[in-house]
Each structure stands twice: as structure tokens, then as C-alpha cells.
Amino acid sequence: MSQQSSDPCASSAIGRTIVELRRAVGWSQTRLADEFSKVSGQPCTRQDVSRWECGKRTPRLRTLRALAAALQVPVQILEWSAVHRRTFVTDIAATAIAPVVASDLVLNGFEAALTTSAPDIDQWRETLTAYGHDYMSMGAADIRRRLTSDLVLLQRQADRPELWGIAAKLMTLYAKTFPGSDGVKAVSWYRMAARAADRSEDTDTRVWVRGRAAIALGYEGAALRVADQLAAEALALDDRPSLGRLNAVMGRAHVAAIRGDRRTAVALADEGHRIHDRVGSHEQASDYAVPHWRRNVDLSMLLARLGEERGAVEAQEVARRELPPELPRFATHLEMHRGLMMARAGDQAGGARYARAALDKLPPEKHSLSLRMLLDEIQRGAGAT
């Protein structure tokens, strides 16, 4: 079932991936062993799982396939990866997929090339739309696991501009599953998404991807120089009102607020208001849309950072009235903004307690990285970067 590693004490990248996937579904090692046995028809114990995870044994290819089936993830998550490629699979390998022997990767690559039919662009459009909806309510770990597999598949098929546009938007969403504060993973993916968008040859896509990255980083208060740069690129590409331009403007507003440039932040917020009046979305629950309620969630955060309590409270009240009930994560954002305002007003301990209580009411599987980073911001002192 498995072969002995040449160094039984060596750490194992594939073992770390097994651990992450097992924990993502909330299983113990014993539960994974039981599920593996059901799928493979072979006996498996908790000790077997422990040896795989700690790198004392390296699973064979057939074992990896049974593990993937047990964990209900595509086998590529465990098989594909580890060879350094000159495509965005390199970045997936560095962040989400474990390495296996090169011969298995080559074998699977040729098998895919021989059996994969021409890409169905309509199907990819539907996939993109589904992810836009799912992101609004699913946790970061679940989104990342699913997207990893789809990005590997799309990488093989991206042979025309429209597919590069779809890939760029999916990569932007994938980047959001990593905290921008780590300085590497999220930023690398946002930059890769911008390059993919350029291959789409579509100006709207190029602007949207950069603007979405800018506001994501700005809202998180992370990688501010990169947020400002991507926003500037978006604004330089096209001066027409669009959701991409709106996101770029508001991303810059957050950067200015965090840096203490109140005048610029307010001016940019006013510009964002004018743009939204022209291009605001009717779609209510998609990461690719900016309806009125979502605009007010963002405005609430910005004004809380600026210490504009009255304006922030007004934005929160508007957002609460219009917020779809199936999106409780955003209601948590609004509650935590109140904690941020308390901290800005001088009650840092009280603000942190209020924000923590609001986050604790949301089921952990619904948490987003933005919420966790917002709590960190409140706890260390509002506006600190």
C-alpha cells in the first residue's frame, strides 16, 4: 500500500497536504483511515495515516488516488503539482498542492492531453458565475480547495483570449483566499491574475481584475503599495465608469485612510459614489457585483477607519436594510465595524471585545480572511499597518 521513504525522518510536503485536507473536512486520523479502507478495500489504520502525514512513508500513486476519493477531492490535488512549471501551476504547487514523483506528473499530463476534449467556454462561464455566488457565503478553505482543481484544468485549456479572461477572474478570487498580509501568496496571485487579464485582450476584464485586487488589499489593510499600484494601473487603462474603476477608486480610498490622508480618502469616496450611481449592480449576491448594500458595507469600513462615526452608522443602517439574509458574513462585517469605531474613539479593549463577540456568533466555516484581518486590526489598534 505504501513504500518506505528513503529518509523516514524527512518532512513531507505531500503529508502536509493530507493534513490540511483532512482538517478541512474536520476528520481525525482514525476517520480518514476508516474512509480510506471503505474506498480502497484495503485495511488502513490511524498509524498508516500518521506515517503519511509526518513523512515517514510516501504513498504510492494508487494510494494517493484512494486518499483523494476518500477526501472527496480531485486526485490532481494530490497527484499534480510539484514539478516547477513555467505556468501558474507553479504557484498552485507552492501554495496548495503537494509534490509527487515527476514520472507520475508526466503520465497524467499525457493522459489528459490524449483524453481532454476542446474546452467548453459556456461551461467555464457557468463555473465562473457559480464561484462568484459561492464566494459570498462559503469559507476561504472550501473555495480554495475547489478552485485549485479548476485552475489546474483551466491551465491546460487556456488557449484563447476569452479563457484567459475567465482564468484571470478565477485567479483573483483564488488570491482572496490567502491573507494579503503575508506579503507573498495573495500578492503573487493578484499579479498573476493581472497578467492573465492582459492576455484576455478585454479592457473591462483588465480593469476589473486590478480594481478587485486593489479593494481587497485596501479593505484588508495589507500590501498597501501593491494595492495602490494595481489601482493606478486600472485607472490608467480606461476612464469610463465601471465596477472595475469603482473598486480601484475605493481601494485607493482605503489606502489613503490607513495612511492618515483624510482629505484624499474623502475625495476618493465621493468619486466612488458618483461612479456607483452610474454602474451599480442589480445582482445582489455575487463577488463580481457591487449592489447598493455592498457599496455601503465598504463605505462603513472606510468611514469607521476615518473616525466618521455618524456617516459610518448611516452606511451600516442602509446596508442592513438591504442585505440579503442568506449572507450573514456581511452582517458580521457591519457589527465588527462598530468595534472598529469604538477602538478609534479610544476604547480599544471594548472595541476588540465587541468585534470578537460579533465574529464568534458566525459559524467558523463561514469565516473569511477579511474578517480575521479586521479583528487583528482592531486588536492591535485601529488603522495600524
N, C-alpha and C positions, 0 to 999 in steps of 0.2 A: 504493500500500500504506500510506502514511502521509503526513501533511501537515506542513508546516513549522510549528514553533511560532513565535508572534509574537516571542518572545524566545529565541533559540537558546541563550542562556547561563543561562536560568532553571532553577532546581531543579525537579524533577518528583516530586510525591507518587506518581503512578502508576508512575513509573520506580523509585522506592524499593520499591514493592510487587513489581514484576517481579524486582528484585534479590533480595528476601527469598524469594520463591517459588522462584527458580532455585537459590539457595544451599540451600534446604531440601531439594531433591532431589539436591543435590550435583553440579549440572551447571555446565560452563563456558559462556561466552557462545557459543562455537562449537557446543557440543552443543545449546543451545537454538535456535540458528539452524537447525541441521540438522533438529531435531524440528519446528520451525515449518514448514519447507519441505515436510516429509512430510505434515503435516496440511492445510496450506492449498493446496498445489500451486503456490505462488509462490516464486520464489527469495528467499533471505534470507541475509545474511552476518553475521559477527560484528560488523562495523561497524554494521549496522542495529540489532542488539540493544543495542550500546553507546549509540547515539544515543537509543533509547527510554529506557534506564536513566538516562542523565545528563540527560534532559530537553531534548535538542536537537531531538527530533522527538516529536510526540504521536501515538500510534497511533489510527487510526480505529476505529470500533466493530467492523467486520468483522475488523480485525487483533487487537483485544482478544479476540474470540471464538476466533480461531485460536490465540492465545497460551494462553488458558485450556485449550483442548483439548490443546495440546502439553504443558502442565504438569500435565494431568490434575486440574484443579481446576474447580469450578463457575464458569461465566462470571460469576456475580454477584460473585465475589471481586474481579474487575477492573471490572465494569460498575457494580455497585451501590455507592453509597457516598457519595459525597462531599458530597451536599447535607445541610445541617444539618437533621435531623428532630427532632421532639419525642418520640422513642421511643428505645428502646435501640439502634437502628441508629446514632444519633448517636455513641454510644460505640464501636461497632464501627468506624465510619468514622475515629474519632480514633486507633484503635489497630491496625487490621489491614487496612483496605480503602482503596484509592486513589480519589481523586476523578475523575469524568468529567463531561462536559457535562450540564447539567440536563435537556435535551431527551431524552437517552438514558435517563436515570433515569425520567422521566415515562412514556416509551414502554414501558419494561419493566414499570413498575408497573401500567399499564393492561392490558398483555398478561397479566400474572399474575392480575389481578382478573377478567379475562374467561375465563381457562382453568383456574384453580386450583379444584379441587373442594373440597367440605367436608372439613375436617381429620379424619383417622382417628386417634382418641385411642388405640386399641390399638396402632397403628403407632408413635405417639410414645412410648408406654410402652416398647415394644421398643427404640426408639432410646435412650431414657434408660438402660435396663438395659445395653445394649451399651456405652455410654460409661462406665458405672460399672466394667465389666470392663476395657475398653481402657485406661483411665487408669492402671491398676495396672502396666502393662508398657510402654506407649508413651511416647515423649518428648513434652515440652511443645509443641514446634513442630508436630508432626504432629496432636496433639489440637486445637490452636488453629486450624489451617487447616481441619479438618473442621467444627469447631463454629461457626466464623464463618458458613459457608454455612447450616447448620441453624438458627442463631439468626435469620438474615435471613428464612428461610422461616417459622419459627415466629412471628416478629413479625407477619407478615401474617395468621396464623391464630388467634392467641391471643384468642379471643372468649368464653371461658367460664372459670370458676374452675379447673377441672382442668388445662387447658392452661397457665394461669399458674403452676400448681404445677410442672409439668414444666419450663417455661421457667426458673423460679427455681432449680431444681436444676442445670440445664444452665449457667446463668449462674454459679453458684457454682463449678462445675468450670472454666468458662472463666476465671474470675478467678484460679484457681490456676496458670494458665499464664503469669502475669505475676508478677515478684518483688514481694512486699509491701513491700520496702524502697524501691521507687521512689516511694512516697508518693502515687501518683496512680491508676494504671491498676487495680491489683488492688483497692484500697480502693473506687474508684468502682464497680467491678463487684460487689463484695460488698454495697455499699449498694443498688445497683440490684436485686440478687437478693433482698434482704430486702423491698424494696417489691413486687416481683413475687410473693413468697411471701404477702404480706398480701392480695393480690388472689385468691389461691387459696382463701381463707376456710377453710383447713385448719390447725388448730393444730399438728399434728405437723410439717407442712412448714415452717411459720413458725419453729418451734423448731429444726428440723434445719438449715435454711439458715444461721441466725445462729450456731448452735453449730459448724457445719463451718467457717465463716469464722473464728470465734474460735480454733479449734485450729490451723487452717492458719497464721494470722498468729502465733500464740503459738509454734508449733513453729519457724517461720522466725525468730522474734525480731524481727518487723517490725511497725510501726504498732501499738505496744502499747496506746495509748489507745483505738484503734478496736477492737482485739481485746477489750479489757475491756468496752467499751460494748456490743458485739454480744453478748457472753456474758451481760451483765447483762439485756439485753432478752430473750434466750432463756429465762433462768431465771425472769424475771418473768411470762412468758407462760403457763407451765404447770409445776407442781411434781411431776408424775408422772415416774417413771423412764422414760427413753427414750434412744435413741442421740444425739438432738439435745442433750439435757440433759447426757449424758456428755461430749460434745465441748465443750460450753460450760464445764463444770466444769474439764476438763483444759486448755482454752485459758487459763482464768484461773490455773491452777496454773503454767503456763509463764510467764505474765506476772509472777506473784509471784516465781518463781525467778530470772528475769532481773533483777528489781528488787532482789534480795537479801533478800526477805521469806521466809525459810526456813520459819518456822512456818506461815504461810498456805499455802505451796506443799505442804507435807507434809499438812496437814489436807484440802486440796482433793484431793490424790492419794488419800487414804483414802476420801473421799466418792466419788470416781470408781470405786474398787474395789468399793464397795457397789452402785453403780448397775450396773456391768458384770456383777456376779453375777446381777442380775435381768433384764438386757436384752441381754446379749452375743449376737453374731450367730453363726448356724450357717454362713451364707455365708462362704466363705474368701477370695474374690478379687474384691471389688467396692469401689469407693470409697464406696459407700453403706452398707457394713457395718463392724462393729468386732469381728472374731473375737478369740479369746484371744491369738493370736500378735501381732496388730496392737496390741492393748492393751499388750503387753509391749514392743513396739518404741517406743511412745510413752513408756512408763514408763522405759525405758532412757535415752531422751534427757533426760527430766526429772531423773532421779537423777544422770546424768552432770553436768548443769548445777549440781546442788546439791552435787557432790563426794561423793556417796554411792556410793563405788566398789563396795562389796560388793553392795548392792541392785541397782545397775546391771548388774553382771556376772550376777547371778542372773536378771534380766529378759532379758538377752541370750541366756543359755543356753536359757531356756524358749522364747523366740521362734524361735531357730534350730531347735529340735527340731520345731516345728510349722509353720514357714514353708513354703508350697508352693514346690517347686523352680522353677516357672516364673516366679517373681517375684524375680529376682536383685537388683533395685534395693533391696529392703528388707534383704537381706543386707548390701549396701553401707552402708546406714544404720547397721546394727549395728556394722560394723567402724569406721566413722567416729566412732561414739560412744566407742569406745576411744581414738581420737585426741583427742577432747574431754576424756576423763578424764585423759589424760597432760598435756594443757595445763593443766587445772585443778590438777593436782598439782605444777605448776611447770616441767614440761618442754614449753614451748610449741613450740620448734623441732622436737623429736621428735614431738610430737603432730601438728603440721602435716604433717611428712613421712609419718607413718603414715596420716593421713587422705587425703593426696594419693595415696599408693600404692594405697589401697583404691579411691578413685574412678577411678584410671587403669585398674584391672582391669575396670571396667564399660564396655561399648561406649558411645561417645559418644551414639549415638542413643537409648540407654536412660536418659540422664541426666535428672534432674528439677531444677527450680529450687530445691527444698528442699535437695537435696544440694549444689548450688553455694553456697547461702547458708550451709549448715552448715560447709563448708570455709572460707568467708570468716570466719565466727565464730571458728573455731579459729585461723586465721592472725592475726587481729587481737587475739586474747586472749579466751579463753572468757568468755562472759557479757557482753561489751561490747555496747552497743546504740547 
